[in-house]
Amino acid sequence: MSKRTVCKFGGSSVADAGQFKKIKAIVESDKNRKVIVVSAPGKRNPKETKLTDLLYSTYDLASKGLDFSTPWNLIRERYNEICNELGLENKLTEDLDSLEDKLKNHPESVTIDFLVSRGEFLCARLMAKYLGANFVDTFPLITFDDKYRIVPKTYDDIAKALSDENQLYVLPGFYGSNLRGEVKTFSRGGSDITGAILANGIDAQKYENWTDVSGMLMADPRIVENPLPIEYVSYREIRELAYSGASVLHDESIAPCRVKKIPINIRNTNRPEDAGTIIGPTPEKALRPITGVAGRKGFSMIYIEKSMMNKEVGFGRRVLAVLESEGLSYELCPSAIDSMSIVVDSKALEAVQNTVLEDITQQMRPDRIKVFPGIALIATVGHGMTNKIGVAAKLFTALADNNVNVRIIDQGSSQINIITGVDEADTEKAIRSIYTAFMN
């Protein structure tokens, strides 16, 4: 394993020249911080538009043959301001002029992925100049297929491109190359994924993800007053929490680090003295009974009841096949002897609900079928719950004492996650009740 640390800095961390200076101080304070990944400049204030969104607006207007000068000029101004305030020679003008010419005269030659990726590309060029580092483009270094699966040779290519352990490298996040040799972006927040892939490729000792918060909290502070910070969370726990609504780190950025057991440290660019949250392998002993509680709204439950359902071979498979035929995935599928429930995304179900219900009725002949909308899923996560007597009792007592009706109960054999389905109106009350019960 290399001694090097990969550092990813998000949009808020590169929003202006002042943030660039903070990054320089952070990088210089640790000699092992050798691979730097940057996003496109984010908002400097709540009313401002993110640079990536300005690029999307530019493409939308240019592709329709309309005047795109308003968002384009704002993009130019952002980069010019950073250059001027840092005293850097502005070498981006030529890139921007060339792009503008193509957008005006040959808009068909500029793909949306290529244009949007220029936010990170130009920011990385500036950061490399400011830090006196080597700029390395992630196109075509990182290659993936149409399902965003990384081509294995990518990791060998990364190891070769970033082979000098004494050299400081800066790379743009958010994009790479598809198998056709075209620039292709990840989903929004994809710079997290870039950093994780690079950490895997160089066998980094650590992956630091620098953002505008000092790590993760045990619950949403908008719901729970002053929730405790999470010092350590396992890869398994973070996947459960991220899926259930705890949004600090892009959940797809976990896998590349998990494979090589590379710890991920979520840090705050504006408070570098804070230790943040470490994401790593399963701990030998949990610090607390639960690691966190999170919830998501926007689900519906399809309830199916049929006498002797358990004796009808293939019943569940045929029900799920109906959902599959309509392109509908499911979140949970708790069942009993004569009934089963399928929890799905409400918006996805809305477009195909009538077809789904008709097909299930015709093929399975249920005694009863009904859709219950307005469901929220609350996940209580923690290795501290494993093999511990009374955890479920404490959770459901807390909900009952606060008049929260439980519609769904699901606990996997791993015992690190209990999911409860409640009415959306009770979401916040349920989260507060569970947190208070376990932390008092």
C-alpha positions in Angstrom: 0.0 0.0 0.0 1.2 3.5 -0.9 1.7 6.1 1.8 -0.1 8.6 -0.4 -3.4 10.2 0.4 -6.0 11.1 -2.3 -7.9 14.3 -1.5 -11.1 15.3 -3.3 -12.4 18.8 -2.9 -16.0 19.5 -3.7 -17.7 22.5 -5.3 -18.0 24.6 -2.2 -14.3 24.0 -1.5 -13.2 25.5 -4.9 -15.9 28.2 -5.1 -13.5 31.1 -5.1 -9.9 32.2 -4.6 -10.2 32.2 -0.8 -11.1 28.5 -1.0 -8.2 27.8 -3.3 -5.9 29.2 -0.6 -7.4 27.0 2.1 -6.8 24.0 -0.1 -3.2 25.0 -0.6 -2.7 25.2 3.2 -4.4 21.8 3.6 -2.2 20.1 1.0 1.0 21.6 2.3 0.2 20.6 5.9 0.6 16.9 5.1 3.4 15.6 2.8 1.3 12.5 2.0 -1.4 14.5 0.2 -0.2 13.9 -3.3 -3.3 13.3 -5.5 -5.8 16.1 -5.6 -9.2 15.8 -7.3 -11.4 18.9 -7.8 -15.1 19.5 -8.7 -16.3 22.5 -10.6 -16.7 25.8 -8.6 -19.9 25.7 -6.5 -22.0 28.4 -5.1 -20.4 31.3 -3.2 -23.8 32.3 -1.7 -27.3 30.7 -1.7 -28.6 32.9 -4.5 -25.8 32.0 -6.9 -26.0 29.3 -9.6 -23.5 26.5 -9.6 -21.1 26.6 -12.5 -22.1 23.1 -13.6 -25.7 24.3 -13.9 -24.5 27.3 -15.9 -22.9 24.9 -18.3 -26.1 22.9 -18.6 -28.0 26.1 -19.4 -25.3 27.1 -22.0 -25.7 23.7 -23.8 -29.5 23.9 -23.7 -29.5 27.3 -25.4 -26.7 26.6 -27.8 -28.2 23.4 -29.0 -31.4 25.3 -29.9 -29.5 28.0 -31.7 -30.3 30.6 -29.1 -28.2 33.3 -27.5 -26.2 31.6 -24.6 -24.1 34.7 -23.7 -25.7 35.2 -20.3 -24.7 31.9 -18.6 -21.5 31.8 -20.7 -20.3 35.2 -19.5 -21.0 34.2 -15.9 -18.8 31.2 -16.4 -16.0 33.3 -17.8 -16.3 35.8 -14.9 -15.9 33.1 -12.3 -12.7 31.7 -13.7 -11.3 35.2 -14.4 -12.0 36.3 -10.8 -10.2 33.2 -9.4 -7.2 33.8 -11.7 -7.0 37.5 -10.9 -7.3 37.1 -7.1 -4.7 34.4 -7.0 -2.3 36.4 -9.3 -2.3 33.6 -11.9 -1.7 34.2 -15.6 -5.1 33.5 -17.2 -4.4 30.7 -19.7 -8.0 29.6 -19.8 -9.2 32.3 -22.2 -8.0 30.3 -25.2 -10.0 27.2 -24.1 -13.1 29.3 -23.5 -12.8 31.2 -26.8 -12.4 27.9 -28.7 -15.4 26.4 -26.9 -17.5 29.5 -27.6 -16.6 29.4 -31.3 -17.7 25.8 -31.5 -21.0 26.4 -29.7 -21.8 29.3 -32.0 -20.7 27.8 -35.3 -20.7 24.0 -34.9 -22.9 23.2 -31.8 -23.5 19.7 -33.1 -19.8 19.0 -32.5 -20.1 19.6 -28.7 -21.8 16.9 -26.6 -23.5 17.8 -23.4 -21.1 15.6 -21.4 -18.0 17.2 -22.9 -19.3 20.8 -22.3 -20.4 20.1 -18.7 -17.1 18.3 -17.9 -15.2 21.5 -18.7 -16.2 22.9 -15.3 -14.0 20.3 -13.6 -11.4 20.4 -16.4 -10.7 24.1 -16.2 -10.8 24.2 -12.4 -8.2 21.4 -12.2 -6.0 23.3 -14.7 -6.1 26.3 -12.4 -5.6 24.3 -9.2 -2.5 22.5 -10.8 -1.0 25.9 -11.7 -1.7 27.4 -8.3 -0.2 24.4 -6.4 2.7 23.9 -8.8 1.4 20.4 -9.5 1.2 18.1 -12.5 -2.2 18.2 -14.3 -3.5 14.8 -15.4 -6.8 14.6 -17.3 -9.2 11.8 -16.2 -10.1 11.5 -19.9 -9.3 8.9 -21.2 -7.6 7.7 -18.0 -10.7 6.5 -16.3 -12.7 4.3 -18.7 -16.1 2.7 -18.0 -18.9 0.9 -20.0 -22.4 2.0 -20.6 -23.4 0.7 -17.1 -20.6 2.8 -15.5 -18.6 -0.4 -14.7 -14.9 0.5 -14.6 -12.8 -1.2 -17.2 -10.1 -3.3 -15.3 -7.2 -1.8 -17.2 -8.2 1.6 -15.8 -6.5 0.8 -12.5 -3.3 -0.2 -14.2 -3.4 3.0 -16.2 -3.9 5.1 -13.1 -0.9 3.4 -11.3 1.3 4.2 -14.3 0.0 7.8 -14.8 0.5 8.6 -11.1 3.5 6.5 -10.5 5.9 9.1 -9.0 5.1 9.1 -5.2 7.0 12.4 -4.7 5.1 14.3 -7.3 1.9 16.3 -6.6 -0.9 15.6 -9.1 -4.2 17.4 -9.8 -7.0 15.7 -11.7 -10.6 16.8 -12.6 -13.5 14.8 -11.1 -16.9 13.9 -12.5 -16.0 12.4 -15.9 -14.0 9.9 -17.8 -14.2 8.0 -21.1 -16.8 5.5 -22.4 -15.8 2.6 -24.6 -16.3 4.6 -27.7 -13.6 7.1 -26.7 -16.1 9.9 -25.8 -16.1 12.1 -22.8 -18.8 10.8 -20.4 -19.8 12.3 -17.0 -20.8 10.4 -13.9 -24.0 11.3 -12.2 -24.1 14.5 -10.2 -21.7 14.3 -7.2 -19.5 12.0 -9.3 -16.3 13.6 -8.2 -16.6 11.5 -5.1 -16.5 8.4 -7.4 -13.4 9.8 -9.2 -11.5 10.2 -6.0 -12.3 6.6 -4.9 -11.3 5.1 -8.2 -7.9 7.0 -8.0 -7.4 5.9 -4.4 -7.9 2.3 -5.5 -5.6 2.7 -8.5 -2.6 4.0 -6.5 -3.3 1.8 -3.4 -3.7 4.9 -1.3 -3.4 4.8 2.5 -6.4 7.0 2.8 -9.1 8.8 0.7 -10.0 12.3 2.2 -13.2 13.7 0.9 -13.2 17.5 1.7 -16.5 19.2 1.7 -18.3 21.9 3.8 -19.4 19.7 6.7 -17.3 18.2 9.5 -18.2 14.6 8.7 -21.5 12.8 9.3 -24.0 13.2 12.1 -26.1 10.5 13.7 -29.3 12.1 12.4 -30.4 15.0 10.2 -29.9 18.2 12.3 -33.0 19.7 10.7 -34.9 17.0 12.5 -32.9 16.2 15.6 -31.5 19.0 17.7 -27.7 18.8 18.0 -27.2 15.1 16.9 -23.9 13.6 17.9 -21.2 13.3 15.2 -20.3 9.9 13.8 -16.6 9.3 14.4 -16.4 5.9 12.7 -18.9 4.1 10.4 -18.3 0.9 8.5 -18.6 0.5 4.7 -21.8 -1.6 5.2 -23.4 1.0 7.6 -22.7 3.9 5.3 -24.3 2.2 2.3 -27.5 1.6 4.5 -27.5 5.2 5.7 -26.8 6.7 2.3 -29.5 4.7 0.7 -31.9 5.8 3.4 -31.3 9.5 3.0 -28.0 10.4 4.8 -26.4 12.4 1.9 -22.8 13.3 2.7 -20.9 11.0 0.3 -22.0 9.7 -3.1 -22.8 6.0 -2.2 -21.2 4.6 -5.4 -17.8 6.0 -4.2 -17.7 3.4 -1.4 -17.0 0.3 -3.5 -13.6 1.1 -5.0 -12.2 1.8 -1.5 -14.0 -1.0 0.1 -12.3 -3.6 -2.2 -8.9 -2.6 -0.8 -10.0 -1.6 2.6 -8.9 2.0 2.1 -10.4 4.3 4.8 -12.4 7.3 3.7 -12.2 10.4 5.8 -14.9 13.1 5.4 -13.4 16.4 6.3 -14.4 20.1 6.3 -12.3 22.5 4.1 -13.4 25.4 6.3 -12.6 23.6 9.5 -9.5 21.5 8.7 -8.8 21.0 12.4 -11.9 18.9 12.8 -11.3 15.1 12.6 -14.4 14.4 10.6 -15.8 10.9 10.0 -13.9 7.8 9.1 -15.5 5.2 6.9 -13.8 1.8 7.0 -14.0 -1.9 7.6 -16.4 -3.4 10.2 -15.1 -2.5 13.7 -14.4 -5.2 16.2 -16.5 -3.4 18.8 -19.1 -0.7 18.1 -18.8 2.6 20.0 -22.6 3.0 20.4 -25.8 0.8 20.1 -26.7 2.6 16.9 -24.5 4.4 14.4 -27.3 6.5 12.8 -30.9 6.9 11.9 -32.2 8.3 8.6 -35.4 8.3 6.6 -36.8 8.8 3.1 -40.3 9.7 2.0 -42.0 9.0 -1.3 -42.9 5.3 -1.2 -46.0 3.3 -1.8 -46.9 -0.2 -0.7 -48.7 -2.7 -2.9 -50.5 -5.1 -0.6 -51.5 -8.5 -2.0 -53.5 -11.1 0.0 -54.4 -14.6 -1.1 -55.4 -17.7 0.9 -52.8 -20.5 0.7 -50.4 -18.2 -1.0 -47.4 -20.0 0.6 -48.5 -23.3 -1.2 -48.6 -21.6 -4.7 -45.1 -22.2 -6.1 -43.7 -19.2 -8.0 -46.3 -16.7 -6.7 -43.7 -14.1 -5.5 -41.6 -14.5 -8.7 -44.6 -13.9 -10.9 -45.6 -10.8 -8.9 -42.1 -9.4 -9.2 -42.1 -10.3 -12.9 -45.1 -8.0 -13.5 -43.1 -5.1 -11.9 -40.1 -6.0 -14.0 -42.1 -5.9 -17.2 -43.1 -2.3 -16.4 -39.6 -1.3 -15.6 -40.4 -1.0 -11.9 -37.9 -1.9 -9.2 -38.8 -2.6 -5.6 -37.3 -1.4 -2.3 -38.6 -4.0 0.2 -40.8 -7.1 -0.1 -41.9 -8.3 3.4 -44.3 -11.3 3.3 -46.5 -13.5 5.5 -48.2 -16.9 4.9 -51.1 -15.5 3.0 -49.9 -12.0 2.0 -47.0 -10.1 0.6 -46.2 -6.4 0.4 -44.0 -4.7 -2.2 -42.7 -1.2 -1.4 -41.9 0.9 -4.5 -41.1 4.4 -5.4 -44.4 6.4 -5.6 -43.4 8.5 -8.7 -42.3 5.4 -10.6 -45.5 3.5 -9.7 -47.8 6.4 -10.6 -47.2 6.1 -14.4 -47.8 2.3 -14.5 -50.1 1.7 -11.5 -53.2 0.7 -13.4 -51.3 -1.8 -15.6 -49.5 -3.3 -12.7 -52.7 -3.9 -10.6 -54.5 -5.3 -13.6 -51.7 -7.7 -14.5 -51.3 -8.9 -10.9 -55.1 -9.4 -10.6 -55.4 -11.4 -13.9 -52.3 -13.6 -13.3 -52.4 -14.2 -9.6 -56.1 -13.9 -8.8 -55.6 -12.4 -5.3 -58.3 -12.2 -2.7 -57.4 -8.6 -2.2 -55.0 -6.1 -3.7 -54.6 -2.5 -2.6 -52.0 0.3 -2.9 -51.1 2.4 0.2 -49.4 5.6 -0.8 -47.5 8.1 1.4 -45.0 5.7 3.1 -41.7 6.8 4.5 -38.9 4.3 5.2 -36.8 4.8 8.4 -33.5 3.0 8.7 -31.9 2.5 12.1 -28.4 1.3 11.5 -25.5 0.1 13.6 -23.2 -2.9 14.3 -23.9 -2.3 18.0 -27.4 -3.8 17.5 -26.0 -7.2 16.4 -26.9 -10.0 18.8 -28.0 -7.5 21.4 -31.3 -8.4 23.2 -34.0 -5.7 23.4 -33.0 -3.5 20.5 -36.2 -4.1 18.5 -38.2 -3.7 21.7 -36.6 -0.4 22.5 -37.2 0.9 18.9 -40.9 -0.1 18.7 -41.6 1.1 22.2 -40.2 4.5 21.4 -42.4 4.7 18.3 -45.5 3.5 20.2 -44.9 6.0 23.0 -44.9 8.8 20.5 -48.0 7.6 18.7 -46.2 6.5 15.5 -48.0 3.7 13.7 -45.6 1.2 12.1 -46.8 0.0 8.7 -43.8 -2.2 7.7 -41.0 -4.0 9.6 -38.0 -5.4 7.9 -34.7 -6.6 9.5 -32.0 -8.5 7.5 -30.1 -11.5 8.9 -27.0 -9.2 9.3 -28.9 -7.4 12.1 -27.2 -4.1 11.4 -30.3 -2.5 10.0 -34.0 -2.3 11.1 -36.2 -0.6 8.5 -39.6 0.6 9.6 -42.3 1.9 7.3 -44.4 4.8 8.7 -46.9 7.3 7.3 -45.0 10.2 5.7 -46.5 12.7 8.2 -44.8 10.8 11.0 -41.3 10.7 9.4 -39.6 13.4 11.5 -41.4 12.3 14.7 -40.2 8.7 14.1 -36.6 9.7 13.6 -36.6 11.9 16.7 -38.2 9.1 18.8 -35.7 6.5 17.7 -32.7 8.7 18.2 -33.8 9.8 21.6 -34.5 6.3 22.7 -31.0 5.0 21.9 -29.0 8.0 22.8 -30.5 8.9 26.2 
